[in-house]
C-alpha cells in the first residue's frame, strides 16, 4: 500500500500552530520563535513529514539550488575549496549540484546548459571559462555566474581569485633575496588567467632587478606535464638554480623528478617555489615554499558575490582579488 502523504496542514494540527508557521519553520532565514520551531520540528518528526522543496520552488520562483562546475579535482586545492563553498552555501539555505567539465569551451557550455535546465538560482564556475554566447544565455535567464579562481574579459561575470600577479612578484623577490641567479618558470595551462597572471607577476618582479628568465616550460597544470617540463629544464648542465612552478600540484612532481630522477638537491642545486599552499606543501617530504590561497576567504567572497546578485537583481558583478602571503619553507633555502 502507498504511504499516505503527510502535509503541512497535518503538521500544523499536530503542533497546534498555523500552516504559515510550519512554512516559516522550513523556510531558510524566515522569522520564527524557538518555541514554535521546536514544536513544529517535533510534530514533523513524529509524522515523518518532509517539505516538498520542488513544489515550493514553483511557488516562489526560486529553487535554492546552486550549480557548481569544476574541471578537475586532482589538484588538492579544489576538494578543499569545493567543501568550503558547499558549507558556505548550505549555511545560507542553498543546495549544491556539482557538475564535472573539461577545459574545452564546447564541453563547458554543454554542461552549463544542462545546469540551466535544473532551474538553478546561480552558477559557480571553478577554474573554467565560458563562452560569450553562454554568458548571454545566463544573463537572459536571470542566472548570475561567479567565476572561482579564474577570471575572463567579460564584465557580465563576477570573479573571485587570489591576487596572482602580486603572488608571482613575491616569488621573484624571495628567490632574488635568497641569492638565486638563474630563474626558470614552469607554466600551467596557458588558457588560464591564473597562469598568465602568476607568470606576469614573476617576470615583473625579475625585471625590477634587471633580470630575465633563463628557462621556461609548460606543465599544463598536470603531473605528467610537470614531470616532462622538469626533465627538459633540469637535464641541462646550465639548468636554473631556482624555479617557480605555477601551482603546488605541479611543484611536487617537479621536486620528485629533480631529486629522485636527476639526482639534484633541493634547495642546494635548485630552489623550488609553488602556488596554493595545499596541505601536502607542509609535509616534511616536500617542505614547499609557496604562495597561500585562502580557500575560506575565497569561498566566502564567492558566496557573497553570488547571493548579492540572486537576492538583489541588478547588483553589478564584482571582481575580487585576495592577497595571499608567501609561506617560506625549506624548498627555497629561505628558512
Secondary structure, DSSP 8 states (H G I E B T S, - for coil): -------HHHHHHHHTS-HHHHHHHTSTT----HHHHHHHHHHHHHHT----HHHHHHHHS---EEEEEES---SHHHHHHHHHHHHHHHHTT-EEEEEE--SSHHHHHHHHHHHHHTT-SEEEEES----HHHHHHHHHHT-EEEEES---S-TTSEEEEE-HHHHHHHHHHHHHHTT--SEEEEE--TT-HHHHHHHHHHHHHHHTTT--EEEEEE-TTSHHHHHHHHHHHHSSTT--SEEEESSHHHHHHHHHIIIIIS---TTTT-EEEEEE--GGGGSTTT--EEEE--HHHHHHHHHHHHHHHHHSTT----EEEE---EE--GGGT--
